[in-house]
Amino acid sequence: MKKLLNTLYITSPDSYLSLDGENVVILDKDQEVGRIPLHNLEAIVSFGYRGVSPALMGGCANRNISLCFLTPQGKFLARVTGSVRGNVVLRKKQYQVSADAALSLGIARNCILGKVYNSRWVLERAVRDHSMQVDTEKVRQASLFLQKSLKNIEESTETAQLRGFEGEAASIYFGVFNQLILQQKKDFVFSGRNKRPPLDNVNALLSFVYTLLTNMVASALETVGLDPYVGFMHTDRPGRASLALDLIEELRPVLADRFVLTLINKKMVTGKDFTHKEDGAVLLNDNARKDLLVEWQNKKKEVITHPYLGEKVEWGMIPFVQSMLLARYLRGDLDEYPPFFWK
């Protein structure tokens, strides 16, 4: 159980929620483990299948408290609301901002600032922790380029220009990514990012984990009432969660890329865990995928201090925090969207 920014998160899959007067009561195996006044809440997010009482559903609907249900793995299931009030206003604002090039650029720019900043610190950590195993000069030069890119990104005046700076920074970052692979170098050689399909073991891992992260962010956006399919940098396309793709940018290096490196360097995956297709595509086999999902769940439970809030949260909660911060910016509660800066 965790309360962040007036949202109650129920992370135990065995919890059941009920209403007692003006309080939401959290029960775990029929034992009360907590209660919170409803007037302190804007939303409740439950990661589990046991559900809530009809009385609490009605109480939340009457008070315009969003009630969201996700699987224990974080996949969005449903959101229960009463008469349409808050979400429609938020989504209308989202659509207005998406149609405004200048306002969209402001959000997109902050997302890419977070991505490049975090990419740089992934490289800096590698130099600090593994200076004897990496080409420190090569990695430091890449880090310096990313540092200089931050100023260009901050001063970009149109989305096409921003995409150019982002693409250039990503090319430099991935140009030294192979340096960060410290073990199993024969089976895990990275010579550049490729996808649809991935053509080597490292890209197969990156693509799979990026998909997991995108689903997490899409679920998080749903819980705060935003439309995952209407973005500010990625263009709208049927079936594409453009806003989720915008928001994962700042989390790719620190959550997805570092997780993939851990899998390889700690030998949690090996070359035998992949299937090579006739068309050159490389895919994780079923058993390896199941093992990876277990490790991904463990990673999401690790606790860090959120750089903007200053509160301790699990990695798995970061997409929800960033989605709430974006919603607050769109509502006018914040002057700008604060990206996730990791160090």
N, C-alpha and C positions, 0 to 999 in steps of 0.2 A: 504494500500500500504506500503510495507516494502522492503528495499534494504539491502541484506546481502551478503557479499563475492561475489560481482559482479553478484548476482542473484536478479532479481526483482520479488517480490511476490505480486500478486494482490488478496487480500483476500475478496474484496466485490463481491458478486455474480451478482451485477447489472453493473459491470464495462465492458466497451468495449474499446479495444485497437486499435489504428490506427497509421499510419506512416505520419509524417510531416517532409520532408527533411531527416535529419539524426537523428531525434528524435522519440521515441515512446511516443505517447500521450495517457493519461489515461482519459477516459470519464466516468462520472457517471451520468446516466439519461441525456445524451447529454451535460452535463456541464464539461468542462475541469478541472480536479482536480490535474493534474501533468504532467510533461514531463521530460524525461531522455534521454540523448544522447545514441545512440546505441553503440558507441564505448566504453562505460563504462560497457557494459553488456556481460556476458557469457551465461546467460540463463534467460528466463522469465517463471514464473509458474503462471497460472491463475486458481483460485478456482471459477468457475462459468460457465454459459452456453451461455452468450451473444457473446463471441468469439472475434475474431480479424479480421482486414481487410485483404483481399488478398495481398495488397501491403506490409503490415507489415510481413506477412508470407514469402513473397519473399525476403524482406529485411533481415529478420533473417536467412533464408536459405543461402543467398549469403554471409553473414558474419559469418556463422557457429555458430549462436546463437540458442541454443536449446529452443524450444517453447513447453511447456507442459500444458496439460489441465487436471484438476481434478474437481470432483464434489465439491459443497460447503462443503460436509462432509469429503473431503480429499481422495476419492477413485480415483485411477488413471484411466484416460480415454484414453489419447493418447499423443504421442510426435511427433512433426513435425520437421523434419530436412532436410537439403539439401543433397548434396553429402556426403557420409559417410566419415568422417574424424576423428574428435576428439573421438567420442564414441568408435569406433572400437579399437583405441589404448588403451583407458582406460580399456575396457573389456578384451583385450588380456593380459594386465598387471594383471588384477584381476584373470584371469584363471591361469596365471603363478604363482602368489603368492599362490593361493588356492592349487596348486599342490606341493608347496614347504613346507614341514613340519615345518621348522624353521621359515620361514616368517609368515606362518599361525598362528603359536603359538604366535608370538609377538602380532598380532592383537587380537587373542582370549584372551590372557592373560590380555590385557588392558580392554577388554569388561567385563571380570569377576572381575577385580579389581574395575571397576566402580560399578558393581552389588553389591559386598560385602561391599564396602565403603558406598554406598547409603543405603543398608539394615541396616548397623550399625547406620546410622544417623536417620533412621526411628525409631529405638528403643530408641536412645538417646533423640529424640524429645518427645517421649511418656513419658519417665521418667521425663523430664523437665516440660512438660505441664500438666501431669496427675499423679503426684507422689502419690496422695492420693487414686487413683483408680486402680493402677497396683501394682503388686508385684515387687517393684523396685529392690530388690536384684536379683531376678530371671532374670529380663530383663537386668540388668547391667552385670550379668555373661555371658549372651548370647552376649551382645555387646562386652565384653572383648574378648570372643572367636573369634568373627568376626575380631576384630582388629588384633589379632595374626595371623589369617588366611591370612591377606593381605600380610604378609611377605612370607608365604609359597607359595602363588599364584605368587608373584613377582619372586620367585626363582625357579618356576617349569620349568622343562627342556623338558617335552614332553606333548602332548595333553591329554593322558590317565591320567597322574598325575594331570594335571590341572582340568580335569573333576572330579577327586576324591576330590580335595580340594573344588571345587565349590559345589558338592553334599553334602559334610559334612557341609559346611557353610549354605546351604539352609535348611538342616535338623534342625540345631540349630535355625536359624531365624524363621522358621515356627513352631518350638517347643514352642515359646513364643508368636506367633501371636495372639493366643486367648486372651492374656493379653491386647491387643490393642483394643479389642472389648469392649466398655464401656457401650453400651446400648443394649436393646433387647437380652440379653444373653440367654434367653430361646429359642428363634427362631434362633439365630446365634451362634452356638457352633462349634468351629474349633478344630479338633483333629489331623489334618495333611493334607497335600496336596494330593488330588486324582483327577483324570480326566479320560475322555473317558470311562464311563461318570462320571461327578461330582456327588458325593453321599450326599452332604449336601448343604444348602443354600449359605454358604460362598464360597465354591468351585465353585458353579454354577456362582456366581458373578465374581470370579477371572478368570474363564475360558472364560467367555463372554468378559470381559474387556481386557484380554490378546489377544483375537482374534482381537478386535478393534485396539489395539496398533500394532499388527503385520501387519495389513492392512495399517495402517498409515506409518509404516517404509518401507514396500514394495513399497508403492507409492513414498515415498521420494527417495528411491534408484533408482527407474525408472527415476525420474526427473533429477538426476545427471548423468545418463548414465550407472549405475552399474546394474549388473544382480542379482536380488533378490534371485535367486535360486542356486547360487554358493557361498557357505560360507567358513569360515575358521575354525570353531569349530564344528558346526553341519554338519553331513555328508550329501553328496548329495543323494537325493532320489526323484524319479519322483513326481512332484506335490508339493514338500515341498520347501517353501521359506527359504532356509537355511541361507542365509546372513541376511535376515530380522530377523530370530530367533536369530542370533548372536547379532545383534545390539539392539534388545529389552531388552537384559539381564540387561544392566545398567539402563534402564528406568522402568523396572518392579516395583521395590520397591517404587520409588518416584512418579511415575505417576499413575501406575495401582493400586498398593496395597493401597496407601494412598487415592486414589479415592474411592475404595471399602469401606475402613474404614469410610470415610466421609458419604457415602450413608447409612451405618448401624447406625453410631453413631448420625447422624442428622435425623434419621428415615425417610429418603427419600425412603427407601424400608422397607417392613415389611414381616413377615412370610407368609402373604396371597398372596404375589406376586409370589409364586413359585408353580410349578406343580410337584408332586411326581409320577413317573412312576412305573409300576409293577416290572421292573427289578432293581429298586433302584435308577435309574437316577433322578436327580433333575434339573429342568429347569425353567428359568424365563418365566412367562406368557407374552402374547403379549403386554398387556397394560403397564406392568412394564418395558418391553424392550424399548418401545417407550419413556417412561419417563426417563429411564436411558440414552438413546441417547441424549435427550435434555440436561441433566446435563453434559454429556460428552462433548458436544459442548461448554457449558459454561466454563467447566474446561479448555478446550483448549484455551480459550480467556484470561485466567489469565496471567498477565505479570510478568516475573522474569528476573533477570540478568544472562545471560549465563556465567558460571564460567570461560570458556576459552577465549571467545571473549570479555567479559566485557560489552556487549551491552544488552539493554533491549529487550527481545523477548517474544512472547506468548508461552505458553506451547506447543500449537499445532505446533509451528515452530521448536521445538527442534529436532524431527527426521530428518527434512530437513537440519538443521545445522550440525548434526552429520554425515549425509550422505555426505554432502559437504566436511567435514573435512576428512572423510575416502577417498573420491576421491582425495583430495589434497595430502594425504599421498601416495596413490598409484601412483600418477603422479610424486612424488619426491619433492613436494613443502614443505612437513613437514618431520621431522626426524622420527616421529612415530605418530600413531593414538592417538589423545587426547580424552580419555573417558569423559563422563559427570559426574563430581563429584559434588554432591548436598550437601548442609549443611544448 
